[in-house]
Amino acid sequence: MFSFDRIEDPDGNEKPSLLTNFTSITWLSKNTSKTEPEVSSAPSSRAWIKGVVICSWVIATVLTINIVLTIIAVGIAYSKNGEEDFSFAALYIGKCSVAKNWMTGLHLVINILSTVMLGASNYCMQCLVAPSRAQVDAAHSKRVWVPIGVPNIWGLLWNQQGKRQLLGWILLATSLPIHLIYNSAIYYSIGSTEYAIVIAPPGPMNGTGSVGWNECFDSAVGLDIETVKGEMSRSDLKTLSIQECIDTFAHDFVSGQRMLVLVTDDPMPDGEPLAFMGRTDSTYIYEDGSTFKWMCGSDSVCSKDIVNQMVNGEEWTVQPLRASTPWIKLQIPNENGFQNASWSSGSWLSQPDISHTPDTRRLNEILHRATHEGEVQAALDDPSNWANASFPGNVTIFFYSFECPSSFRPTRLTQTCRIDHCLTIPKDESCRLTFSPPICLVVIGCNLIKLICALLTARDGREDLFLTMGDAVASYLACPDPRTEGVCLLSKGLVNRRTQGWRRKPKKKDKTLDIPLYLKLPLQLPSRKRWFQAVSTGLWISTIILFVCMIAPGIYGLLVAISWFSDLSRATIWDNTLGEERPSTLIGIPTRPDAMGTFAMIILPNVLQLFVSIAYFMLDALLTAMLGAVEYNNYARNRKPLRVSWPRGAQRSTYYLSLPYRYGLPLLIASAVLHWLVSQSLFFVQIISFDINGVPIPTTGSASCGYSPVAMLFAIIVGGSLLIVPILLGLRRFESPMPLVAQCSAAISAACHPMTSTMDDTANHALKPVQWGEIPGNYSGRDMMTFSRRIDGDEDASGSGNGNEELQEIFPTADLDNLTGTGAANSWLYHCTFTSEDVCEPREGCVYV
């Protein structure tokens, strides 16, 4: 055993030696029982329970809020609104702006509650996985090290045993529904309504039109003539300018409108009371601009930009639809006798072999001008119309009816009308704010289970948990671990190379006592490392792979979206705003909004949120490990108090975000922005269709997912930055060549062997500002060191002199009287440690034990 005795100065004052009871390696025989160091409990040994109790109160508060909000929602939906469906119920039906604002506010509340609850749950999981001093000592007795100060969920799930492992699994399992469905407990449904568009002169509607006009009025407008007369006679009609009209109706989903009247001073076609412009079809909204194509005339592609280009200043001209088209079946003479023919829309149908004589051409003109069967018959009875006097007598009309305007095949007149302004006939909007009782119950159940798990975690009887590296340093300064004596420059890299027999996992058969003695100790300062070396290779690889798996599909989806927008003849993807619902940005063929389809579409976009959350936790663990090593390394440059979970004396508290605020706050903000961008990149869309009278159309509507290329682009940029920034930070070098412990318990313990140690608050190094460095003084005399083996706690009585034989076995080629043979600059021995006493900067070429 190394022992640096007290040295007397020339004045006779006794000075403390470098190290007292300093053991390099404790070698025990197979039949030797180990003597465990007794660690007295500090007054704060159970202080970690306070944090778990606080988390229990937080989870209980969130549970209470969730229950209260759910009861209020059920009361509103099933009592006030008369809902009957258990899967989904409407909290509000009305103005779309109100529904959207409520959804935004409630989602903000939900995100706050979920963040608080998941944060409290994660703290409990960290307490479960954090090792206690007793557990670390037990591991060290087997030459096994454990990680300290970094979130290690994998270790909780697979390496812990018993109640702690079960609680860890339950806490993790109950977090999944929170990520997947909590944000979808409240969602917004678009109420797309049909509306009619007509052209009319100023003033109320007077009289009726032709036979065809009257027959087609109901199908073209969706309302009967008397209803329209009454609506147009109302005094509360809203007047819109041309630009206001375009801004209001140039949307794919319009709610709260029944009829749009385009007012013109131009004469109506054929003297009708008003002209038809069409009616939107809410059962077919799978193409951008399909609901306002009437603004673009016959153009196959319509958008608001195209409409604005068609408006020349304040002059807007439109082409009305043909009110009706005769459909006639008749028999006409030809050179072979007679033939049956059909005529509609100004041409003969399915009869390409009709002979084009002057009489057939004249008959085509008459049929084109006629508005009813009587006009046709009168023309047939006029002999002056025909070259062959027998021709009209041989024409027989079997069927005469009218084809009404169709949204699929609209026939527009050549006549144009200049629009002066617009009148709107509004109705109640039909957008919905919907909540799901099953989702709320699942969330409440998970919330309750988390509360129970938190309370059980608080009943854990362990003491002195090492939640941070500061906790471990404070414990080892008060009571050093004799198993790590004599290796003050031990690092995680050396431990990973099995220096002194250390390993990460215990073997099935303990062979600790068979470790060869020639395994070298770390004697000299290492070179300065880079930040990234403080993080395990596995964590780096898994983090990079996760980000690549998230970003690569996003890039592919963005390229597909750009190609799709190009096919739609759009200039760029910037024509689509963040989170905007458009038919072209709906994924696949929308399904009917039944319960199963809605649940499936709700979960799909939230799967991405789950991956973003996992990426955040992995990035947080990576930065915590890297920046924790930076702070640990800074103790070699500056004297400062330890940062511990529950501070005492001069100690400081840990960071609330587990990271320095200059890193933690930007990471938290970037994560929140990424969550929001992902929610705008892929989002749930439900469309409920209503007819012109405001009645839901049961066979229409859809539940689907929409995407936004602009949001995808920004999400890729933010996600890529979150990966690139830690990589660039990892290339920086540490300020000091202090050994890189990287959360390794053995290396941390080896650096905490001050000359004196006590649990007394007045002399405890951990309660004062500390610094890591070299203990002043040099020790070259062999008589100042003694080596021995400890057997059953006693020194070996074999009479082996000063123990140099054991040191010779460890370094078989070294000249013990001249350590410069090992690469040292001199033969003196030095020691480095954390201490509140004076230290100096370690030097290259010196031997440290």
C-alpha positions in Angstrom: 0.0 0.0 0.0 1.3 3.5 -0.9 1.4 5.8 2.1 2.8 9.3 2.0 3.5 10.0 5.7 3.4 13.4 7.2 6.6 15.4 6.8 8.0 17.7 9.3 9.5 21.0 8.2 12.7 22.4 9.6 10.8 24.4 12.2 9.3 21.2 13.6 5.8 21.8 12.4 4.0 18.7 11.2 2.8 19.0 7.6 0.3 16.7 6.0 1.8 14.3 3.5 0.6 13.8 0.0 -1.8 11.0 0.6 -2.7 8.9 3.5 -3.6 5.2 3.2 -3.2 5.3 -0.5 -3.7 2.0 -2.3 -2.9 1.4 -5.9 -4.6 -2.0 -6.5 -6.3 -4.2 -3.9 -5.5 -7.8 -4.8 -7.5 -10.4 -2.9 -7.1 -14.1 -2.9 -10.1 -16.3 -4.0 -10.8 -17.3 -0.5 -10.5 -13.8 0.9 -13.6 -11.9 2.1 -13.7 -8.2 1.1 -14.0 -5.5 3.7 -16.5 -2.9 2.4 -15.8 0.7 3.3 -18.3 2.1 5.6 -19.9 5.2 4.1 -21.8 7.2 6.6 -25.0 8.9 5.3 -24.8 12.6 4.7 -27.7 14.7 5.9 -28.8 14.9 2.2 -28.5 11.3 1.4 -32.2 11.0 0.8 -32.7 14.5 -0.6 -33.4 13.1 -4.1 -36.8 11.9 -2.8 -37.8 15.6 -2.6 -37.5 15.8 -6.4 -39.6 12.7 -6.9 -42.3 14.0 -4.5 -42.4 17.3 -6.4 -42.8 15.3 -9.6 -45.7 13.4 -8.0 -47.4 16.6 -7.2 -46.9 17.9 -10.7 -48.3 14.7 -12.3 -51.2 14.8 -9.9 -51.9 18.4 -10.9 -51.9 17.5 -14.6 -54.2 14.6 -13.8 -56.6 16.8 -12.1 -56.6 19.3 -14.9 -57.1 16.5 -17.5 -60.1 15.1 -15.6 -61.7 18.6 -15.1 -61.3 19.5 -18.8 -62.7 16.1 -19.9 -65.7 16.5 -17.7 -66.4 20.0 -19.0 -65.9 18.8 -22.6 -68.3 15.9 -22.1 -70.9 18.2 -20.6 -70.7 20.7 -23.5 -70.7 18.0 -26.2 -73.4 15.7 -24.9 -75.7 18.1 -23.0 -75.5 21.3 -24.9 -74.8 20.1 -28.5 -76.7 16.8 -28.2 -74.0 14.6 -29.5 -74.5 10.8 -29.4 -71.4 9.3 -30.8 -68.9 8.1 -28.2 -65.8 8.1 -30.5 -66.0 11.8 -31.4 -68.1 14.7 -30.3 -68.4 18.3 -31.3 -67.5 20.9 -28.7 -68.3 23.8 -31.0 -70.1 24.2 -34.4 -69.9 27.6 -36.0 -67.4 30.1 -37.3 -64.2 28.6 -38.6 -62.0 31.4 -37.1 -63.4 30.7 -33.7 -62.9 26.9 -34.0 -59.3 27.4 -35.2 -58.5 29.8 -32.4 -59.9 27.5 -29.8 -58.0 24.6 -31.3 -54.8 26.6 -31.2 -55.3 27.7 -27.6 -56.3 24.2 -26.4 -53.3 22.6 -28.2 -51.1 25.1 -26.4 -52.5 24.0 -23.1 -52.2 20.3 -24.1 -48.5 20.8 -25.2 -47.8 22.5 -21.9 -49.4 19.7 -19.9 -47.8 17.0 -21.9 -44.4 18.6 -21.6 -44.7 19.0 -17.8 -46.0 15.5 -17.3 -43.3 13.9 -19.5 -40.6 16.0 -17.8 -41.8 14.8 -14.4 -41.9 11.2 -15.7 -38.4 11.5 -17.2 -37.1 12.7 -13.9 -38.5 9.7 -12.1 -36.9 7.4 -14.7 -33.6 9.2 -14.2 -33.9 8.6 -10.4 -34.7 4.9 -11.1 -31.7 4.4 -13.3 -29.2 6.6 -11.3 -26.9 4.3 -9.2 -26.6 4.8 -5.5 -23.2 5.0 -3.7 -23.8 1.5 -2.4 -24.5 0.1 -5.9 -21.4 1.8 -7.3 -19.3 0.4 -4.5 -20.7 -3.1 -5.1 -19.9 -2.8 -8.8 -16.4 -1.5 -8.1 -15.7 -4.4 -5.9 -16.1 -6.6 -9.0 -14.1 -4.2 -11.2 -17.2 -3.1 -13.0 -17.9 0.6 -13.7 -21.3 2.2 -14.2 -22.3 5.4 -16.1 -23.1 8.5 -14.0 -24.7 11.8 -14.9 -26.2 10.9 -18.3 -29.7 9.7 -19.1 -29.5 6.0 -19.6 -33.0 4.7 -20.4 -31.5 1.6 -22.0 -29.8 0.7 -18.8 -33.0 1.2 -16.9 -34.9 -1.1 -19.1 -32.4 -3.9 -19.4 -29.7 -3.6 -16.7 -31.9 -2.8 -13.7 -33.8 -5.6 -11.9 -36.9 -6.0 -9.9 -39.2 -3.1 -9.1 -37.1 -0.4 -10.7 -37.0 -2.2 -14.0 -40.7 -2.7 -13.9 -41.4 0.9 -13.1 -39.1 2.0 -15.9 -41.0 -0.1 -18.4 -44.3 1.2 -17.2 -43.2 4.8 -17.3 -41.9 4.4 -20.8 -45.0 2.5 -22.1 -47.3 5.2 -20.7 -45.3 7.9 -22.4 -46.0 6.5 -25.9 -49.8 7.4 -26.0 -48.9 10.8 -24.7 -46.7 11.4 -27.8 -49.0 9.6 -30.2 -52.6 10.8 -29.4 -52.7 13.4 -26.7 -52.3 16.3 -29.2 -55.1 14.8 -31.3 -57.7 14.7 -28.4 -58.9 18.1 -29.9 -58.9 18.7 -33.6 -60.5 21.0 -36.1 -62.9 19.9 -38.9 -63.5 21.9 -42.0 -67.2 22.4 -42.9 -67.2 22.7 -46.6 -70.6 24.0 -47.9 -72.1 24.2 -51.4 -73.2 27.5 -52.7 -74.7 28.8 -55.9 -73.4 31.6 -58.2 -75.7 33.7 -60.4 -75.4 36.9 -62.4 -78.2 39.4 -61.9 -79.0 43.0 -62.5 -79.3 45.4 -59.5 -82.4 45.0 -57.4 -84.7 42.1 -56.6 -85.4 39.3 -59.0 -88.5 39.8 -61.0 -90.6 37.3 -63.0 -89.6 33.9 -64.4 -87.8 32.9 -67.6 -88.2 30.5 -70.4 -89.4 26.9 -70.1 -85.8 25.5 -70.1 -84.7 28.2 -67.7 -87.5 27.3 -65.3 -86.9 23.6 -65.6 -83.1 23.9 -64.9 -83.3 26.5 -62.2 -83.6 24.1 -59.2 -80.7 21.9 -60.4 -78.5 24.9 -61.4 -79.0 26.9 -58.2 -80.0 24.2 -55.7 -83.0 26.4 -54.5 -86.4 27.0 -56.0 -87.3 30.2 -57.7 -89.4 31.6 -54.9 -86.7 31.0 -52.3 -84.1 32.8 -54.4 -86.6 35.7 -54.9 -87.0 36.0 -51.1 -83.2 35.8 -50.4 -82.4 38.5 -53.0 -85.0 40.8 -51.5 -83.4 40.8 -48.1 -82.1 44.1 -46.9 -79.1 42.6 -45.0 -77.2 41.2 -48.0 -73.5 41.8 -47.7 -72.0 43.9 -50.4 -68.4 43.0 -51.5 -66.1 44.7 -53.9 -64.6 42.7 -56.7 -61.3 42.1 -54.8 -63.2 41.2 -51.6 -65.3 38.8 -53.6 -62.2 37.1 -55.0 -60.5 37.0 -51.6 -63.7 35.4 -50.0 -64.6 32.8 -52.6 -61.2 31.9 -54.2 -60.7 29.1 -51.7 -61.0 25.3 -52.0 -63.1 25.0 -48.9 -65.7 27.7 -48.3 -68.0 27.8 -45.3 -70.9 30.0 -44.3 -72.1 31.0 -47.8 -75.4 30.0 -49.5 -75.4 32.1 -52.6 -73.2 34.6 -54.4 -74.8 37.2 -56.7 -72.6 38.8 -59.3 -74.2 42.2 -60.0 -74.0 43.6 -63.5 -75.5 46.4 -65.5 -75.3 44.4 -68.8 -78.4 42.8 -70.2 -79.2 39.2 -69.3 -78.8 36.5 -71.9 -82.1 35.9 -73.9 -83.9 38.3 -71.5 -83.9 35.9 -68.6 -84.3 37.3 -65.0 -80.8 36.2 -64.1 -78.0 34.0 -65.6 -76.4 30.9 -64.1 -72.7 30.7 -63.2 -72.8 27.3 -61.6 -72.9 25.7 -58.2 -70.0 24.2 -56.2 -69.9 20.5 -55.7 -68.7 19.5 -52.2 -68.7 15.9 -53.1 -65.8 16.4 -55.6 -63.0 18.5 -54.0 -59.9 16.5 -55.1 -58.3 19.2 -57.3 -57.1 22.6 -56.5 -59.4 25.4 -57.6 -62.2 23.0 -58.4 -64.7 24.9 -56.2 -64.0 28.3 -57.9 -63.3 27.2 -61.5 -66.2 29.4 -62.5 -64.0 32.4 -61.9 -61.4 31.1 -64.5 -64.0 30.3 -67.2 -62.9 27.4 -69.3 -59.3 27.1 -68.0 -58.4 23.6 -66.9 -56.3 24.9 -64.0 -57.6 27.6 -61.7 -55.9 29.4 -58.8 -56.3 32.7 -57.0 -53.3 34.1 -58.8 -54.9 33.2 -62.2 -58.1 34.9 -61.1 -56.3 38.1 -60.1 -54.5 38.2 -63.4 -57.9 37.9 -65.2 -59.2 40.9 -63.3 -58.0 44.0 -65.2 -58.0 46.6 -62.4 -61.5 46.8 -61.1 -63.0 45.4 -64.4 -64.0 41.8 -64.1 -65.9 40.1 -67.0 -67.3 36.6 -66.8 -69.1 34.2 -69.2 -72.4 32.9 -67.9 -73.5 29.3 -68.5 -76.1 28.4 -71.0 -79.3 28.1 -69.0 -80.5 25.0 -70.8 -79.8 23.1 -73.9 -82.6 21.4 -75.9 -82.3 17.6 -76.2 -84.4 16.4 -79.1 -85.1 13.0 -80.6 -86.6 13.1 -84.0 -87.0 11.3 -87.4 -85.8 13.1 -90.5 -86.0 12.1 -94.2 -83.0 11.1 -96.3 -82.3 9.6 -99.7 -82.9 6.1 -98.4 -86.1 6.9 -96.6 -86.0 7.9 -92.9 -83.5 7.8 -90.1 -83.7 8.5 -86.3 -81.5 11.2 -85.0 -80.7 13.0 -81.7 -79.7 16.6 -81.4 -78.2 18.5 -78.5 -75.8 21.3 -77.8 -75.9 22.6 -81.4 -74.9 19.4 -83.1 -76.2 16.0 -84.2 -75.4 13.2 -81.8 -74.1 9.8 -82.9 -75.3 10.2 -86.5 -72.2 11.0 -88.5 -73.9 9.8 -91.7 -76.6 12.5 -91.8 -76.6 14.0 -95.2 -75.8 17.7 -95.2 -78.4 19.1 -97.4 -79.7 22.7 -97.3 -82.7 21.5 -95.3 -80.8 19.6 -92.7 -78.5 22.6 -92.2 -81.5 24.8 -91.9 -83.1 22.4 -89.4 -79.9 22.5 -87.3 -80.0 26.3 -87.2 -83.7 26.3 -86.0 -83.0 23.7 -83.3 -80.1 25.8 -82.1 -82.2 29.0 -81.8 -85.3 27.4 -80.4 -86.0 27.6 -76.7 -89.0 25.2 -76.6 -90.8 22.7 -78.8 -93.4 25.2 -80.0 -90.8 27.3 -81.7 -89.5 24.3 -83.6 -92.9 23.3 -84.7 -93.7 26.8 -85.9 -90.5 26.8 -88.0 -91.4 23.5 -89.5 -94.9 24.8 -90.5 -93.3 27.8 -92.3 -92.7 26.7 -96.0 -90.4 29.6 -96.6 -87.7 28.0 -94.4 -87.3 24.9 -96.7 -85.9 24.2 -100.1 -87.8 21.0 -100.4 -91.4 21.6 -99.5 -91.9 17.9 -98.5 -89.0 18.0 -96.0 -90.7 19.6 -93.0 -93.8 17.3 -93.3 -91.6 14.3 -93.0 -89.8 15.5 -89.8 -91.3 13.9 -86.6 -90.3 15.0 -83.1 -90.5 12.0 -80.6 -88.9 13.7 -77.5 -88.2 17.2 -76.5 -86.5 18.1 -73.2 -83.7 20.2 -71.8 -80.2 19.5 -70.6 -79.3 21.6 -67.6 -75.8 23.0 -66.9 -73.3 20.5 -65.5 -70.3 21.2 -63.4 -68.4 18.5 -65.3 -69.3 19.7 -68.8 -70.3 23.4 -68.5 -71.4 25.1 -71.7 -70.7 28.8 -71.6 -72.2 31.5 -73.7 -70.1 33.8 -75.9 -71.8 36.7 -74.3 -69.8 38.3 -71.4 -71.0 40.3 -68.4 -69.0 43.0 -66.7 -69.3 42.6 -62.9 -69.8 45.7 -60.8 -69.9 44.2 -57.3 -71.0 41.2 -55.4 -73.8 40.3 -53.0 -73.5 37.4 -50.6 -76.3 35.5 -49.1 -74.7 34.0 -45.9 -75.6 31.2 -43.6 -74.2 29.8 -40.4 -70.7 28.5 -40.8 -70.3 24.8 -40.1 -66.7 24.3 -38.9 -66.3 22.1 -35.9 -64.1 21.8 -32.8 -64.2 18.1 -32.1 -62.8 16.1 -29.2 -62.4 12.4 -28.7 -63.6 10.9 -25.3 -61.7 7.6 -25.9 -58.4 9.5 -26.4 -59.0 11.6 -23.3 -59.7 8.5 -21.2 -56.5 6.8 -22.5 -54.5 9.9 -21.6 -56.1 10.1 -18.1 -55.4 6.4 -17.6 -51.7 6.9 -18.5 -51.6 10.0 -16.3 -52.9 8.0 -13.4 -50.5 5.1 -13.9 -47.6 7.6 -14.0 -48.7 9.1 -10.7 -48.7 5.6 -9.1 -45.3 4.9 -10.5 -43.9 8.2 -9.2 -45.3 7.5 -5.7 -43.7 4.0 -5.8 -40.4 5.6 -7.0 -40.5 7.8 -3.9 -40.6 4.7 -1.8 -37.3 3.5 -3.1 -35.0 3.0 -0.1 -31.7 3.8 -1.7 -29.5 6.6 -0.4 -26.9 8.9 -2.0 -28.0 8.7 -5.6 -25.6 9.9 -8.3 -27.9 11.9 -10.5 -25.0 14.0 -11.8 -21.2 13.7 -11.9 -21.2 16.5 -9.2 -23.1 14.2 -6.9 -20.5 11.5 -7.4 -17.5 13.8 -6.9 -19.1 15.2 -3.7 -19.6 11.7 -2.3 -16.1 10.5 -3.1 -14.5 13.6 -1.7 -16.3 13.0 1.6 -15.5 9.3 1.6 -13.1 8.1 -1.1 -13.3 4.6 -2.6 -10.1 2.6 -1.7 -10.6 0.4 -4.8 -9.5 3.3 -7.0 -6.6 4.6 -5.0 -3.3 5.1 -6.8 -4.7 5.6 -10.2 -5.4 9.4 -10.2 -5.1 9.7 -14.0 -7.5 6.9 -14.8 -9.7 7.7 -17.8 -12.7 6.0 -19.5 -10.5 5.2 -22.4 -8.1 3.3 -20.2 -11.0 1.6 -18.4 -12.4 0.5 -21.8 -9.0 -1.1 -22.5 -9.4 -3.2 -19.4 -6.7 -1.3 -17.4 -6.6 -2.9 -14.0 -9.2 -5.3 -15.1 -12.1 -2.8 -15.2 -15.0 -3.7 -17.5 -18.5 -2.5 -18.4 -20.5 -5.6 -17.5 -19.9 -8.3 -14.8 -18.8 -11.7 -16.0 -20.8 -14.8 -15.1 -17.8 -16.1 -13.2 -15.9 -13.5 -11.2 -12.3 -13.6 -12.2 -11.3 -10.3 -10.6 -8.6 -11.9 -8.5 -6.9 -13.5 -11.6 -6.0 -10.1 -13.2 -2.3 -10.0 -14.2 -0.2 -7.6 -12.3 1.7 -6.3 -15.3 -1.3 -4.3 -16.5 0.1 -0.8 -16.4 -1.3 2.1 -14.5 -1.9 5.5 -16.0 1.2 7.4 -14.8 1.5 10.5 -17.0 -0.9 13.2 -18.3 -2.7 12.3 -21.6 -2.9 14.6 -24.5 -5.9 17.0 -24.7 -9.0 15.3 -26.1 -11.8 16.6 -28.2 -15.3 17.0 -27.0 -16.8 14.3 -29.1 -14.7 11.7 -27.3 -16.7 12.2 -24.2 -19.7 10.5 -25.9 -19.9 6.8 -26.5 -19.5 5.6 -30.1 -22.9 3.8 -29.8 -24.7 7.0 -28.9 -23.1 9.0 -31.7 -24.0 6.3 -34.3 -27.5 5.8 -33.1 -28.2 9.6 -33.0 -26.8 10.1 -36.5 -28.7 7.1 -37.9 -32.0 8.4 -36.3 -31.5 11.9 -37.8 -30.7 10.4 -41.2 -33.8 8.2 -41.1 -35.8 11.3 -40.3 -34.3 13.7 -42.8 -33.9 11.3 -45.8 -37.6 10.6 -46.2 -38.3 14.3 -45.7 -36.0 15.1 -48.6 -37.6 12.5 -50.8 -41.1 13.8 -49.9 -40.1 17.3 -50.6 -38.7 16.3 -54.1 -42.0 14.5 -54.8 -44.0 17.5 -53.7 -41.9 19.8 -55.9 -42.5 17.5 -58.9 -46.2 17.4 -58.1 -46.5 21.1 -57.9 -44.7 21.5 -61.2 -47.3 19.2 -62.8 -50.0 21.5 -61.5 -48.3 24.3 -63.5 -47.3 26.2 -60.4 -44.1 28.2 -60.3 -42.8 27.1 -56.9 -43.9 25.4 -53.7 -44.2 28.8 -52.0 -47.8 29.1 -53.3 -48.8 26.8 -50.5 -48.6 28.2 -47.0 -47.7 26.4 -43.8 -50.4 23.9 -42.8 -52.8 25.0 -45.6 -55.4 22.4 -46.5 -55.7 21.9 -50.3 -57.0 19.0 -52.3 -53.6 18.6 -54.0 -51.8 18.3 -50.7 -54.0 15.5 -49.4 -52.1 12.2 -49.2 -53.8 9.4 -51.2 -57.5 9.1 -51.6 -59.3 10.5 -48.6 -61.5 8.1 -46.7 -64.9 8.7 -45.2 -64.6 10.2 -41.8 -65.8 7.2 -39.8 -64.3 6.3 -36.4 -61.7 3.8 -37.5 -60.5 5.9 -40.5 -60.3 9.0 -38.3 -58.3 7.2 -35.6 -55.9 5.9 -38.2 -55.3 9.3 -39.8 -54.9 10.9 -36.3 -52.1 8.5 -35.3 -50.2 8.6 -38.7 -48.9 12.2 -38.4 -48.2 11.8 -34.7 -45.7 9.0 -35.4 -43.4 11.6 -36.7 -43.7 13.6 -33.5 -42.7 10.4 -31.6 -39.5 10.2 -33.6 -38.8 13.9 -33.1 -39.2 13.4 -29.3 -36.8 10.4 -29.4 -34.3 12.5 -31.4 -34.5 15.2 -28.8 -33.9 12.9 -25.9 -30.9 11.3 -27.7 -29.5 14.7 -28.6 -30.0 15.8 -25.0 -28.2 12.8 -23.7 -25.4 13.4 -26.2 -25.0 17.1 -25.3 -25.3 16.3 -21.6 -22.4 13.8 -21.8 -20.3 16.2 -23.9 -20.9 19.4 -22.0 -20.8 17.6 -18.6 -17.3 16.5 -19.6 -16.5 20.1 -20.5 -17.6 21.3 -17.1 -15.7 18.5 -15.4 -12.6 19.4 -17.3 -13.0 23.1 -16.4 -12.3 22.2 -12.7 -8.6 21.8 -13.8 -8.5 25.5 -14.8 -10.8 27.1 -12.2 -11.7 26.7 -8.6 -15.5 26.6 -8.2 -18.2 24.9 -6.1 -19.6 21.5 -7.2 -22.9 21.4 -9.1 -25.1 18.8 -7.4 -28.7 17.8 -7.3 -29.4 19.2 -3.8 -26.8 21.7 -2.9 -25.3 22.3 0.6 -22.7 24.7 1.7 -21.1 26.5 -1.2 -22.4 23.9 -3.7 -24.5 25.0 -6.7 -27.7 23.4 -8.0 -27.8 21.5 -11.3 -29.2 23.1 -14.4 -33.0 22.8 -14.7 -32.6 21.6 -18.3 -29.6 19.3 -17.4 -27.6 21.5 -19.8 -26.0 25.0 -19.5 -28.7 27.5 -20.4 -26.8 28.8 -23.3 -27.1 25.3 -24.8 -30.2 24.0 -23.2 -32.6 26.9 -24.1 -31.6 27.0 -27.8 -32.0 23.2 -27.9 -35.4 23.4 -26.3 -36.5 26.2 -28.6 -35.2 24.4 -31.7 -37.0 21.2 -30.6 -40.2 23.1 -30.1 -39.9 24.7 -33.5 -39.1 21.3 -35.1 -42.2 19.8 -33.4 -44.3 22.6 -34.8 -42.8 22.4 -38.3 -43.4 18.6 -38.4 -47.0 19.2 -37.3 -47.3 21.6 -40.2 -45.5 19.3 -42.6 -47.9 16.3 -42.1 -51.2 17.0 -40.4 -54.6 15.5 -39.9 -57.4 16.9 -42.1 -61.1 16.2 -41.7 -63.6 17.6 -44.2 -67.4 17.4 -43.5 -69.5 18.4 -46.6 -72.8 20.3 -46.3 -75.4 20.9 -49.0 -76.6 24.4 -49.9 -79.2 24.2 -47.1 -76.6 23.4 -44.5 -77.5 19.7 -44.1 -74.6 17.3 -43.8 -74.2 15.0 -46.8 -73.7 11.6 -45.3 -72.0 9.9 -48.2 -69.3 12.6 -48.6 -66.5 14.2 -46.6 -63.1 12.7 -45.9 -60.5 12.0 -43.2 -57.0 12.2 -44.5 -53.5 13.7 -44.0 -52.3 16.8 -45.6 -48.7 17.9 -46.2 -47.0 21.3 -46.7 -43.8 21.4 -48.8 -42.7 24.7 -47.3 -43.0 23.3 -43.7 -41.1 20.1 -44.9 -38.2 22.3 -46.2 -37.9 24.3 -43.0 -38.2 21.1 -40.9 -35.3 19.5 -42.9 -33.2 22.7 -42.3 -33.9 22.8 -38.6 -33.4 19.0 -38.2 -30.2 19.0 -40.1 -28.9 22.0 -38.0 -29.7 20.1 -34.8 -27.4 17.3 -36.0 -24.6 19.5 -37.5 -24.2 21.8 -34.5 -23.3 19.0 -32.0 -20.9 17.5 -34.5 -19.1 20.9 -34.9 -19.0 21.3 -31.2 -17.5 17.9 -30.8 -14.5 18.9 -32.8 -13.4 21.4 -30.1 -10.6 20.5 -27.7 -10.8 20.5 -24.0 -8.9 23.3 -22.3 -7.0 20.9 -20.0 -5.2 17.5 -20.5 -7.2 16.3 -17.5 -8.1 12.6 -18.0 -11.4 12.2 -19.8 -13.8 10.4 -17.4 -16.9 10.6 -19.7 -19.3 9.6 -16.9 -17.2 6.5 -15.9 -17.7 5.9 -12.2 -14.3 4.3 -11.8 -12.5 7.3 -13.4 -14.5 9.8 -11.4 -13.7 7.9 -8.1 -10.0 7.7 -9.0 -9.9 11.5 -9.3 -11.3 12.0 -5.8 -8.7 11.1 -3.3 -7.7 14.2 -1.3 -5.2 14.2 1.5 -7.9 14.3 4.1 -11.6 13.3 3.9 -14.4 13.6 6.3 -18.2 13.9 6.4 -18.0 16.8 8.8 -19.5 19.9 7.2 -16.7 22.1 8.5 -14.0 20.1 6.8 -15.8 18.4 3.9 -14.0 19.3 0.7 -17.3 18.8 -1.3 -19.0 21.7 0.5 -16.3 24.2 -0.5 -15.1 25.4 -3.9 -12.8 22.7 -5.3 -10.3 22.3 -8.1 -8.5 19.4 -9.7 -4.8 19.5 -9.9 -1.5 18.4 -8.5 -0.9 18.4 -4.8 2.2 20.6 -4.2 5.4 18.9 -3.3 7.8 16.2 -4.7 8.4 12.8 -3.2 11.6 11.1 -4.3 12.6 9.2 -1.2 11.9 5.5 -1.2 11.5 5.6 2.6 8.4 7.8 2.2 6.5 5.0 0.4 5.5 1.6 1.6 3.8 -1.1 -0.4 1.8 -4.0 1.0 -1.1 -6.3 0.2 -4.2 -6.2 2.2 -5.5 -9.6 3.3 -8.6 -9.6 5.4 -7.9 -5.9 6.1 -4.5 -6.6 7.6 -1.0 -5.9 6.2 1.0 -8.8 4.8 3.5 -9.9 7.5 5.8 -11.7 5.0 8.5 -9.1 5.7 8.8 -8.0 2.2 10.8 -4.9 3.0 9.3 -1.7 1.7 7.1 -3.5 -0.8 9.2 -2.7 -3.9 8.8 -6.3 -5.0 5.1 -5.7 -5.8 5.8 -2.5 -7.7 8.5 -4.3 -9.6 6.0 -7.0 -10.6 3.6 -4.2 -11.9 6.5 -2.6 -13.9 8.9 -5.5 -14.6 11.2 -3.4 -16.9 11.2 -0.2 -14.7 14.2 0.9 -12.6 12.5 1.8 -9.4 15.4 4.0 -8.4 15.2 5.8 -11.7 11.6 6.2 -13.1 12.9 8.2 -16.1 13.1 4.8 -17.8 9.3 4.8 -18.0 9.3 8.1 -19.9 9.2 10.3 -16.9 11.2 13.5 -16.7 12.3 12.7 -13.2 12.1 10.0 -10.5 9.7 11.8 -8.2 6.1 10.8 -7.6 3.1 13.2 -7.7 -0.6 13.0 -7.0 -3.6 14.7 -8.6 -7.1 15.0 -7.0 -10.1 17.2 -6.5 -9.7 19.2 -3.3 -10.6 22.4 -1.7 -6.9 22.9 -0.8 -4.2 24.5 -2.9 -3.2 22.7 -6.1 -1.0 23.5 -9.0 -1.2 22.6 -12.7 -0.1 19.0 -13.6 3.0 18.8 -15.7 4.0 16.7 -18.6 6.6 14.1 -18.0 5.8 13.6 -14.3 4.7 10.4 -12.8 1.3 10.5 -11.0 -0.1 7.9 -8.7 
